[in-house]
Amino acid sequence: QGGQVPDVSELIEYMARQHQDRHVVEFEYIGNYAVAGSVVVTMNLARTAAATEAVAAIERGFPITESVAINAKTVSQAATQFEEGVAALYDAYPRAATRFYYNEGNVARYGIADRVVEIGDQAIAIEAKFIGDWSRSAYNPAGIVPQFIRDKVSAKAVQQASTYLANFDQMVIHTNSTAFATTYRSAFQNAGLDMSRIQFRITGVR
């Protein structure tokens, strides 16, 4: 989450150790290399995919956090477990209210952040975005999902980030996909959001 960027060879070893106690890993997604639905891979493939994703994160300038455990049969279940795992990374920090309010047109609405923590004098909203298969994800602007859905999802993501910045001091987005982080870092920049208050962090799954 800060400090010196590790040597890539050391990083690969670290990511491999995340899987060393699992000879067979069942999961929906590791990196950008899985297909839709549950797949079973050998430990070597798990190591390679996780390490490759971590190296991509370093190359694109994203901090890497501790990985979280997922044992799910569906992408929806995996997303819920990922959200819970990300929230647990912040258990040591004081929690703040997660509900926030905003106006959409002439309608007053409210939202709920995954987790809000207080670090120093800053209220930081924590958001978790689990991506199953990037090629099939509605977040992928070049994916196979119909264009009108992709446009709507992209606009909603930008709106969410803008709303978070209006209610909190900072926003941290954890995702298991460097492709998602790269895409939406650019989208937020293009939308004129204050990127000094937004950070993407890559959180692997194991």
Contacts in CASP RR format, 6 or more apart in sequence:
PFRMAT RR
TARGET T0000
AUTHOR 0000-0000-0000
METHOD contacts of the structure
MODEL  1
QGGQVPDVSELIEYMARQHQDRHVVEFEYIGNYAVAGSVVVTMNLARTAA
ATEAVAAIERGFPITESVAINAKTVSQAATQFEEGVAALYDAYPRAATRF
YYNEGNVARYGIADRVVEIGDQAIAIEAKFIGDWSRSAYNPAGIVPQFIR
DKVSAKAVQQASTYLANFDQMVIHTNSTAFATTYRSAFQNAGLDMSRIQF
RITGVR
1 63 0 8 1.000
1 65 0 8 1.000
1 201 0 8 1.000
2 63 0 8 1.000
5 58 0 8 1.000
6 14 0 8 1.000
6 58 0 8 1.000
8 55 0 8 1.000
8 58 0 8 1.000
11 51 0 8 1.000
11 54 0 8 1.000
11 55 0 8 1.000
11 58 0 8 1.000
11 64 0 8 1.000
12 51 0 8 1.000
12 54 0 8 1.000
12 55 0 8 1.000
14 54 0 8 1.000
15 47 0 8 1.000
15 50 0 8 1.000
15 51 0 8 1.000
15 54 0 8 1.000
15 67 0 8 1.000
16 47 0 8 1.000
16 50 0 8 1.000
16 51 0 8 1.000
18 50 0 8 1.000
18 67 0 8 1.000
18 204 0 8 1.000
18 206 0 8 1.000
19 25 0 8 1.000
19 43 0 8 1.000
19 46 0 8 1.000
19 47 0 8 1.000
19 50 0 8 1.000
19 206 0 8 1.000
20 43 0 8 1.000
22 43 0 8 1.000
22 46 0 8 1.000
22 206 0 8 1.000
23 42 0 8 1.000
23 43 0 8 1.000
24 40 0 8 1.000
24 41 0 8 1.000
24 42 0 8 1.000
24 43 0 8 1.000
25 40 0 8 1.000
25 41 0 8 1.000
25 43 0 8 1.000
25 46 0 8 1.000
25 206 0 8 1.000
26 38 0 8 1.000
26 39 0 8 1.000
26 40 0 8 1.000
26 71 0 8 1.000
27 34 0 8 1.000
27 38 0 8 1.000
27 39 0 8 1.000
27 41 0 8 1.000
27 70 0 8 1.000
27 71 0 8 1.000
27 72 0 8 1.000
27 78 0 8 1.000
27 205 0 8 1.000
28 34 0 8 1.000
28 37 0 8 1.000
28 38 0 8 1.000
28 39 0 8 1.000
28 70 0 8 1.000
28 72 0 8 1.000
28 73 0 8 1.000
28 74 0 8 1.000
28 75 0 8 1.000
28 78 0 8 1.000
28 132 0 8 1.000
29 75 0 8 1.000
29 78 0 8 1.000
29 130 0 8 1.000
29 131 0 8 1.000
29 132 0 8 1.000
29 133 0 8 1.000
29 176 0 8 1.000
29 205 0 8 1.000
30 41 0 8 1.000
30 46 0 8 1.000
30 49 0 8 1.000
30 50 0 8 1.000
30 53 0 8 1.000
30 176 0 8 1.000
30 204 0 8 1.000
30 205 0 8 1.000
31 49 0 8 1.000
31 50 0 8 1.000
31 52 0 8 1.000
31 53 0 8 1.000
31 176 0 8 1.000
31 177 0 8 1.000
31 178 0 8 1.000
31 204 0 8 1.000
32 53 0 8 1.000
32 134 0 8 1.000
32 177 0 8 1.000
32 178 0 8 1.000
32 179 0 8 1.000
33 49 0 8 1.000
33 52 0 8 1.000
34 49 0 8 1.000
34 132 0 8 1.000
34 133 0 8 1.000
35 133 0 8 1.000
36 75 0 8 1.000
36 132 0 8 1.000
36 133 0 8 1.000
36 136 0 8 1.000
37 74 0 8 1.000
37 75 0 8 1.000
38 73 0 8 1.000
38 74 0 8 1.000
41 49 0 8 1.000
50 67 0 8 1.000
50 204 0 8 1.000
50 206 0 8 1.000
53 176 0 8 1.000
53 177 0 8 1.000
53 178 0 8 1.000
53 202 0 8 1.000
53 204 0 8 1.000
54 64 0 8 1.000
54 202 0 8 1.000
54 204 0 8 1.000
56 178 0 8 1.000
57 63 0 8 1.000
57 64 0 8 1.000
57 178 0 8 1.000
57 181 0 8 1.000
57 202 0 8 1.000
58 64 0 8 1.000
60 178 0 8 1.000
60 181 0 8 1.000
60 182 0 8 1.000
62 178 0 8 1.000
62 181 0 8 1.000
62 200 0 8 1.000
62 201 0 8 1.000
62 202 0 8 1.000
63 199 0 8 1.000
63 201 0 8 1.000
63 202 0 8 1.000
64 201 0 8 1.000
64 202 0 8 1.000
64 203 0 8 1.000
64 204 0 8 1.000
65 89 0 8 1.000
65 174 0 8 1.000
65 201 0 8 1.000
65 202 0 8 1.000
65 203 0 8 1.000
65 204 0 8 1.000
66 89 0 8 1.000
66 203 0 8 1.000
67 203 0 8 1.000
67 204 0 8 1.000
67 205 0 8 1.000
67 206 0 8 1.000
68 81 0 8 1.000
68 82 0 8 1.000
68 85 0 8 1.000
68 86 0 8 1.000
68 88 0 8 1.000
68 89 0 8 1.000
68 203 0 8 1.000
68 204 0 8 1.000
68 205 0 8 1.000
68 206 0 8 1.000
69 81 0 8 1.000
69 85 0 8 1.000
69 205 0 8 1.000
69 206 0 8 1.000
70 78 0 8 1.000
70 81 0 8 1.000
70 82 0 8 1.000
70 205 0 8 1.000
70 206 0 8 1.000
71 81 0 8 1.000
72 78 0 8 1.000
72 80 0 8 1.000
72 81 0 8 1.000
75 130 0 8 1.000
75 132 0 8 1.000
78 130 0 8 1.000
78 132 0 8 1.000
78 205 0 8 1.000
79 128 0 8 1.000
79 130 0 8 1.000
82 128 0 8 1.000
82 130 0 8 1.000
82 176 0 8 1.000
82 203 0 8 1.000
82 205 0 8 1.000
83 114 0 8 1.000
83 128 0 8 1.000
83 130 0 8 1.000
85 128 0 8 1.000
86 114 0 8 1.000
86 115 0 8 1.000
86 126 0 8 1.000
86 128 0 8 1.000
86 174 0 8 1.000
86 203 0 8 1.000
87 114 0 8 1.000
87 115 0 8 1.000
87 126 0 8 1.000
87 128 0 8 1.000
89 174 0 8 1.000
89 203 0 8 1.000
90 115 0 8 1.000
90 117 0 8 1.000
90 126 0 8 1.000
93 117 0 8 1.000
93 118 0 8 1.000
93 119 0 8 1.000
94 117 0 8 1.000
94 118 0 8 1.000
95 115 0 8 1.000
95 116 0 8 1.000
95 117 0 8 1.000
95 118 0 8 1.000
96 116 0 8 1.000
96 117 0 8 1.000
96 118 0 8 1.000
96 123 0 8 1.000
97 116 0 8 1.000
98 112 0 8 1.000
98 113 0 8 1.000
98 114 0 8 1.000
98 115 0 8 1.000
98 116 0 8 1.000
99 110 0 8 1.000
99 111 0 8 1.000
99 112 0 8 1.000
100 110 0 8 1.000
100 111 0 8 1.000
100 112 0 8 1.000
100 113 0 8 1.000
100 163 0 8 1.000
100 164 0 8 1.000
100 167 0 8 1.000
100 168 0 8 1.000
101 108 0 8 1.000
101 109 0 8 1.000
101 110 0 8 1.000
101 111 0 8 1.000
101 167 0 8 1.000
102 108 0 8 1.000
102 109 0 8 1.000
102 110 0 8 1.000
102 111 0 8 1.000
102 163 0 8 1.000
102 166 0 8 1.000
102 167 0 8 1.000
103 109 0 8 1.000
111 163 0 8 1.000
113 125 0 8 1.000
113 126 0 8 1.000
113 127 0 8 1.000
113 164 0 8 1.000
113 168 0 8 1.000
114 125 0 8 1.000
114 126 0 8 1.000
114 127 0 8 1.000
114 128 0 8 1.000
115 125 0 8 1.000
115 126 0 8 1.000
116 123 0 8 1.000
116 124 0 8 1.000
116 125 0 8 1.000
116 126 0 8 1.000
116 168 0 8 1.000
117 123 0 8 1.000
117 124 0 8 1.000
117 126 0 8 1.000
118 124 0 8 1.000
122 169 0 8 1.000
122 170 0 8 1.000
123 168 0 8 1.000
123 169 0 8 1.000
123 170 0 8 1.000
124 168 0 8 1.000
124 169 0 8 1.000
124 170 0 8 1.000
124 171 0 8 1.000
124 172 0 8 1.000
125 164 0 8 1.000
125 167 0 8 1.000
125 168 0 8 1.000
125 170 0 8 1.000
125 171 0 8 1.000
125 172 0 8 1.000
126 172 0 8 1.000
126 174 0 8 1.000
127 160 0 8 1.000
127 164 0 8 1.000
127 171 0 8 1.000
127 172 0 8 1.000
127 173 0 8 1.000
127 174 0 8 1.000
128 173 0 8 1.000
128 174 0 8 1.000
128 175 0 8 1.000
128 203 0 8 1.000
129 139 0 8 1.000
129 173 0 8 1.000
129 174 0 8 1.000
129 175 0 8 1.000
129 177 0 8 1.000
129 180 0 8 1.000
130 175 0 8 1.000
130 176 0 8 1.000
131 137 0 8 1.000
131 139 0 8 1.000
131 175 0 8 1.000
131 176 0 8 1.000
131 177 0 8 1.000
131 179 0 8 1.000
131 180 0 8 1.000
132 176 0 8 1.000
132 177 0 8 1.000
134 140 0 8 1.000
134 177 0 8 1.000
134 179 0 8 1.000
134 180 0 8 1.000
135 143 0 8 1.000
135 144 0 8 1.000
136 143 0 8 1.000
136 144 0 8 1.000
136 145 0 8 1.000
137 143 0 8 1.000
137 145 0 8 1.000
137 180 0 8 1.000
138 145 0 8 1.000
138 149 0 8 1.000
138 150 0 8 1.000
138 153 0 8 1.000
139 150 0 8 1.000
139 153 0 8 1.000
139 154 0 8 1.000
139 157 0 8 1.000
139 180 0 8 1.000
139 183 0 8 1.000
139 184 0 8 1.000
140 150 0 8 1.000
140 179 0 8 1.000
140 180 0 8 1.000
140 183 0 8 1.000
141 150 0 8 1.000
141 154 0 8 1.000
141 183 0 8 1.000
143 150 0 8 1.000
154 187 0 8 1.000
157 184 0 8 1.000
157 187 0 8 1.000
158 187 0 8 1.000
158 188 0 8 1.000
158 191 0 8 1.000
158 193 0 8 1.000
161 171 0 8 1.000
161 173 0 8 1.000
161 184 0 8 1.000
161 188 0 8 1.000
161 191 0 8 1.000
161 193 0 8 1.000
161 198 0 8 1.000
162 191 0 8 1.000
162 193 0 8 1.000
164 171 0 8 1.000
165 171 0 8 1.000
165 193 0 8 1.000
165 194 0 8 1.000
165 197 0 8 1.000
165 198 0 8 1.000
169 197 0 8 1.000
170 197 0 8 1.000
170 198 0 8 1.000
170 199 0 8 1.000
171 197 0 8 1.000
171 198 0 8 1.000
171 199 0 8 1.000
172 198 0 8 1.000
172 199 0 8 1.000
172 200 0 8 1.000
172 201 0 8 1.000
173 181 0 8 1.000
173 184 0 8 1.000
173 198 0 8 1.000
173 199 0 8 1.000
173 200 0 8 1.000
173 201 0 8 1.000
174 200 0 8 1.000
174 201 0 8 1.000
174 202 0 8 1.000
174 203 0 8 1.000
175 181 0 8 1.000
175 200 0 8 1.000
175 201 0 8 1.000
175 202 0 8 1.000
175 203 0 8 1.000
176 202 0 8 1.000
176 203 0 8 1.000
176 204 0 8 1.000
176 205 0 8 1.000
177 202 0 8 1.000
178 202 0 8 1.000
181 200 0 8 1.000
181 202 0 8 1.000
184 200 0 8 1.000
185 195 0 8 1.000
185 200 0 8 1.000
188 195 0 8 1.000
188 198 0 8 1.000
189 195 0 8 1.000
END
